[in-house]
Amino acid sequence: MNTFEQSIIEAAQAATPNNTDAEREAARVAATQAVAEIMSSRSGLDRTLALAELLDSYSEHDEQEDD
């Protein structure tokens, strides 16, 4: 797994509502599955854009909690 993919997983874990170990593990599993799906079904720029969109979705979740 490369650094960008690892960043997505870390963002998913950071975006958990209560930041419990169970939530972080569930987020890690879900993000890993989402990344794997994108990696296996897309290529090139489409893959990069899909990964960026996934990362943004976790960042947006984090921003909403800060409001």
KOLFI-587968 format. One record per atom (N, C-alpha, C): residue number from 1; residue in one letter; y, z, x. Coordinates in steps of 0.1 Angstrom, whole numbers. Example, Ala and Ser with C-alpha at 12.3 -4.5 7.8 and 13.67 -1.06 7.14 Angstrom:
% KOLFI-587968
<pt k="1" r="A" py="-57" pz="78" px="132"/>
<pt k="1" r="A" py="-45" pz="78" px="123"/>
<pt k="1" r="A" py="-33" pz="78" px="132"/>
<pt k="2" r="S" py="-22" pz="71" px="128"/>
<pt k="2" r="S" py="-11" pz="71" px="137"/>
<pt k="2" r="S" py="0" pz="79" px="129"/>
//
This chain:
% KOLFI-587968
<pt k="1" r="M" py="-12" pz="0" px="9"/>
<pt k="1" r="M" py="0" pz="0" px="0"/>
<pt k="1" r="M" py="12" pz="0" px="9"/>
<pt k="2" r="N" py="22" pz="-8" px="6"/>
<pt k="2" r="N" py="34" pz="-9" px="14"/>
<pt k="2" r="N" py="45" pz="1" px="10"/>
<pt k="3" r="T" py="55" pz="2" px="17"/>
<pt k="3" r="T" py="66" pz="12" px="15"/>
<pt k="3" r="T" py="72" pz="10" px="1"/>
<pt k="4" r="F" py="74" pz="-3" px="-3"/>
<pt k="4" r="F" py="81" pz="-5" px="-16"/>
<pt k="4" r="F" py="72" pz="0" px="-28"/>
<pt k="5" r="E" py="59" pz="-3" px="-27"/>
<pt k="5" r="E" py="49" pz="2" px="-37"/>
<pt k="5" r="E" py="49" pz="17" px="-37"/>
<pt k="6" r="Q" py="49" pz="23" px="-25"/>
<pt k="6" r="Q" py="49" pz="38" px="-24"/>
<pt k="6" r="Q" py="62" pz="44" px="-30"/>
<pt k="7" r="S" py="73" pz="37" px="-28"/>
<pt k="7" r="S" py="86" pz="41" px="-34"/>
<pt k="7" r="S" py="85" pz="42" px="-49"/>
<pt k="8" r="I" py="78" pz="32" px="-55"/>
<pt k="8" r="I" py="76" pz="31" px="-70"/>
<pt k="8" r="I" py="68" pz="43" px="-74"/>
<pt k="9" r="I" py="58" pz="47" px="-67"/>
<pt k="9" r="I" py="49" pz="58" px="-71"/>
<pt k="9" r="I" py="57" pz="71" px="-70"/>
<pt k="10" r="E" py="65" pz="72" px="-59"/>
<pt k="10" r="E" py="73" pz="84" px="-57"/>
<pt k="10" r="E" py="83" pz="86" px="-68"/>
<pt k="11" r="A" py="89" pz="75" px="-72"/>
<pt k="11" r="A" py="99" pz="75" px="-83"/>
<pt k="11" r="A" py="93" pz="79" px="-96"/>
<pt k="12" r="A" py="81" pz="74" px="-98"/>
<pt k="12" r="A" py="74" pz="78" px="-111"/>
<pt k="12" r="A" py="71" pz="93" px="-111"/>
<pt k="13" r="Q" py="67" pz="98" px="-100"/>
<pt k="13" r="Q" py="65" pz="113" px="-99"/>
<pt k="13" r="Q" py="77" pz="121" px="-101"/>
<pt k="14" r="A" py="88" pz="116" px="-95"/>
<pt k="14" r="A" py="101" pz="123" px="-96"/>
<pt k="14" r="A" py="107" pz="123" px="-110"/>
<pt k="15" r="A" py="103" pz="113" px="-118"/>
<pt k="15" r="A" py="108" pz="111" px="-131"/>
<pt k="15" r="A" py="101" pz="119" px="-142"/>
<pt k="16" r="T" py="91" pz="128" px="-137"/>
<pt k="16" r="T" py="84" pz="136" px="-147"/>
<pt k="16" r="T" py="93" pz="146" px="-153"/>
<pt k="17" r="P" py="92" pz="149" px="-166"/>
<pt k="17" r="P" py="101" pz="158" px="-173"/>
<pt k="17" r="P" py="101" pz="172" px="-167"/>
<pt k="18" r="N" py="89" pz="178" px="-165"/>
<pt k="18" r="N" py="89" pz="192" px="-161"/>
<pt k="18" r="N" py="84" pz="193" px="-146"/>
<pt k="19" r="N" py="81" pz="182" px="-140"/>
<pt k="19" r="N" py="77" pz="182" px="-126"/>
<pt k="19" r="N" py="65" pz="191" px="-123"/>
<pt k="20" r="T" py="56" pz="192" px="-132"/>
<pt k="20" r="T" py="44" pz="200" px="-129"/>
<pt k="20" r="T" py="34" pz="192" px="-121"/>
<pt k="21" r="D" py="25" pz="198" px="-115"/>
<pt k="21" r="D" py="15" pz="191" px="-107"/>
<pt k="21" r="D" py="7" pz="181" px="-115"/>
<pt k="22" r="A" py="3" pz="185" px="-127"/>
<pt k="22" r="A" py="-4" pz="177" px="-137"/>
<pt k="22" r="A" py="4" pz="165" px="-140"/>
<pt k="23" r="E" py="17" pz="166" px="-144"/>
<pt k="23" r="E" py="25" pz="155" px="-147"/>
<pt k="23" r="E" py="27" pz="146" px="-135"/>
<pt k="24" r="R" py="29" pz="151" px="-123"/>
<pt k="24" r="R" py="31" pz="143" px="-112"/>
<pt k="24" r="R" py="18" pz="135" px="-109"/>
<pt k="25" r="E" py="6" pz="141" px="-111"/>
<pt k="25" r="E" py="-6" pz="134" px="-108"/>
<pt k="25" r="E" py="-8" pz="123" px="-119"/>
<pt k="26" r="A" py="-5" pz="126" px="-131"/>
<pt k="26" r="A" py="-6" pz="116" px="-142"/>
<pt k="26" r="A" py="3" pz="104" px="-139"/>
<pt k="27" r="A" py="16" pz="107" px="-135"/>
<pt k="27" r="A" py="25" pz="97" px="-131"/>
<pt k="27" r="A" py="21" pz="89" px="-120"/>
<pt k="28" r="R" py="15" pz="95" px="-110"/>
<pt k="28" r="R" py="10" pz="88" px="-98"/>
<pt k="28" r="R" py="-1" pz="78" px="-102"/>
<pt k="29" r="V" py="-10" pz="82" px="-110"/>
<pt k="29" r="V" py="-21" pz="74" px="-115"/>
<pt k="29" r="V" py="-16" pz="62" px="-123"/>
<pt k="30" r="A" py="-7" pz="65" px="-132"/>
<pt k="30" r="A" py="-1" pz="54" px="-141"/>
<pt k="30" r="A" py="7" pz="44" px="-132"/>
<pt k="31" r="A" py="15" pz="49" px="-123"/>
<pt k="31" r="A" py="22" pz="40" px="-115"/>
<pt k="31" r="A" py="13" pz="32" px="-106"/>
<pt k="32" r="T" py="3" pz="38" px="-100"/>
<pt k="32" r="T" py="-6" pz="31" px="-92"/>
<pt k="32" r="T" py="-13" pz="20" px="-99"/>
<pt k="33" r="Q" py="-17" pz="23" px="-112"/>
<pt k="33" r="Q" py="-23" pz="12" px="-120"/>
<pt k="33" r="Q" py="-13" pz="1" px="-124"/>
<pt k="34" r="A" py="-1" pz="5" px="-126"/>
<pt k="34" r="A" py="9" pz="-5" px="-130"/>
<pt k="34" r="A" py="12" pz="-14" px="-118"/>
<pt k="35" r="V" py="13" pz="-8" px="-106"/>
<pt k="35" r="V" py="15" pz="-16" px="-94"/>
<pt k="35" r="V" py="3" pz="-25" px="-91"/>
<pt k="36" r="A" py="-9" pz="-20" px="-93"/>
<pt k="36" r="A" py="-21" pz="-28" px="-90"/>
<pt k="36" r="A" py="-22" pz="-40" px="-100"/>
<pt k="37" r="E" py="-18" pz="-38" px="-113"/>
<pt k="37" r="E" py="-18" pz="-48" px="-123"/>
<pt k="37" r="E" py="-8" pz="-59" px="-118"/>
<pt k="38" r="I" py="4" pz="-55" px="-114"/>
<pt k="38" r="I" py="14" pz="-65" px="-110"/>
<pt k="38" r="I" py="9" pz="-73" px="-98"/>
<pt k="39" r="M" py="3" pz="-65" px="-88"/>
<pt k="39" r="M" py="-1" pz="-72" px="-76"/>
<pt k="39" r="M" py="-13" pz="-82" px="-78"/>
<pt k="40" r="S" py="-21" pz="-79" px="-88"/>
<pt k="40" r="S" py="-32" pz="-88" px="-91"/>
<pt k="40" r="S" py="-29" pz="-100" px="-100"/>
<pt k="41" r="S" py="-18" pz="-98" px="-108"/>
<pt k="41" r="S" py="-16" pz="-108" px="-118"/>
<pt k="41" r="S" py="-3" pz="-117" px="-115"/>
<pt k="42" r="R" py="4" pz="-113" px="-105"/>
<pt k="42" r="R" py="17" pz="-121" px="-102"/>
<pt k="42" r="R" py="17" pz="-124" px="-87"/>
<pt k="43" r="S" py="26" pz="-133" px="-84"/>
<pt k="43" r="S" py="28" pz="-137" px="-70"/>
<pt k="43" r="S" py="43" pz="-140" px="-67"/>
<pt k="44" r="G" py="46" pz="-141" px="-54"/>
<pt k="44" r="G" py="59" pz="-145" px="-50"/>
<pt k="44" r="G" py="71" pz="-137" px="-56"/>
<pt k="45" r="L" py="81" pz="-144" px="-60"/>
<pt k="45" r="L" py="93" pz="-138" px="-66"/>
<pt k="45" r="L" py="90" pz="-131" px="-79"/>
<pt k="46" r="D" py="81" pz="-137" px="-87"/>
<pt k="46" r="D" py="78" pz="-130" px="-99"/>
<pt k="46" r="D" py="72" pz="-116" px="-97"/>
<pt k="47" r="R" py="64" pz="-115" px="-87"/>
<pt k="47" r="R" py="58" pz="-102" px="-83"/>
<pt k="47" r="R" py="69" pz="-92" px="-79"/>
<pt k="48" r="T" py="77" pz="-97" px="-70"/>
<pt k="48" r="T" py="88" pz="-89" px="-65"/>
<pt k="48" r="T" py="97" pz="-84" px="-76"/>
<pt k="49" r="L" py="101" pz="-93" px="-85"/>
<pt k="49" r="L" py="109" pz="-89" px="-97"/>
<pt k="49" r="L" py="102" pz="-79" px="-106"/>
<pt k="50" r="A" py="90" pz="-81" px="-108"/>
<pt k="50" r="A" py="82" pz="-72" px="-117"/>
<pt k="50" r="A" py="81" pz="-58" px="-110"/>
<pt k="51" r="L" py="79" pz="-57" px="-97"/>
<pt k="51" r="L" py="79" pz="-44" px="-90"/>
<pt k="51" r="L" py="93" pz="-38" px="-91"/>
<pt k="52" r="A" py="103" pz="-46" px="-89"/>
<pt k="52" r="A" py="117" pz="-40" px="-89"/>
<pt k="52" r="A" py="120" pz="-35" px="-103"/>
<pt k="53" r="E" py="116" pz="-42" px="-114"/>
<pt k="53" r="E" py="118" pz="-38" px="-127"/>
<pt k="53" r="E" py="110" pz="-25" px="-130"/>
<pt k="54" r="L" py="98" pz="-23" px="-125"/>
<pt k="54" r="L" py="91" pz="-11" px="-127"/>
<pt k="54" r="L" py="98" pz="1" px="-120"/>
<pt k="55" r="L" py="103" pz="-2" px="-108"/>
<pt k="55" r="L" py="110" pz="9" px="-100"/>
<pt k="55" r="L" py="123" pz="13" px="-108"/>
<pt k="56" r="D" py="130" pz="3" px="-113"/>
<pt k="56" r="D" py="142" pz="5" px="-121"/>
<pt k="56" r="D" py="139" pz="14" px="-134"/>
<pt k="57" r="S" py="127" pz="11" px="-140"/>
<pt k="57" r="S" py="124" pz="19" px="-152"/>
<pt k="57" r="S" py="123" pz="33" px="-149"/>
<pt k="58" r="Y" py="118" pz="37" px="-137"/>
<pt k="58" r="Y" py="117" pz="51" px="-134"/>
<pt k="58" r="Y" py="130" pz="57" px="-130"/>
<pt k="59" r="S" py="139" pz="49" px="-124"/>
<pt k="59" r="S" py="152" pz="53" px="-120"/>
<pt k="59" r="S" py="161" pz="56" px="-132"/>
<pt k="60" r="E" py="159" pz="47" px="-142"/>
<pt k="60" r="E" py="167" pz="48" px="-155"/>
<pt k="60" r="E" py="163" pz="61" px="-162"/>
<pt k="61" r="H" py="150" pz="64" px="-161"/>
<pt k="61" r="H" py="145" pz="77" px="-168"/>
<pt k="61" r="H" py="151" pz="89" px="-161"/>
<pt k="62" r="D" py="152" pz="88" px="-148"/>
<pt k="62" r="D" py="158" pz="99" px="-140"/>
<pt k="62" r="D" py="173" pz="101" px="-144"/>
<pt k="63" r="E" py="181" pz="90" px="-145"/>
<pt k="63" r="E" py="195" pz="90" px="-148"/>
<pt k="63" r="E" py="197" pz="96" px="-162"/>
<pt k="64" r="Q" py="188" pz="93" px="-172"/>
<pt k="64" r="Q" py="190" pz="98" px="-185"/>
<pt k="64" r="Q" py="188" pz="113" px="-186"/>
<pt k="65" r="E" py="180" pz="119" px="-177"/>
<pt k="65" r="E" py="178" pz="133" px="-177"/>
<pt k="65" r="E" py="190" pz="140" px="-171"/>
<pt k="66" r="D" py="198" pz="133" px="-162"/>
<pt k="66" r="D" py="209" pz="139" px="-156"/>
<pt k="66" r="D" py="221" pz="140" px="-166"/>
<pt k="67" r="D" py="221" pz="132" px="-176"/>
<pt k="67" r="D" py="232" pz="132" px="-186"/>
<pt k="67" r="D" py="233" pz="145" px="-194"/>
//
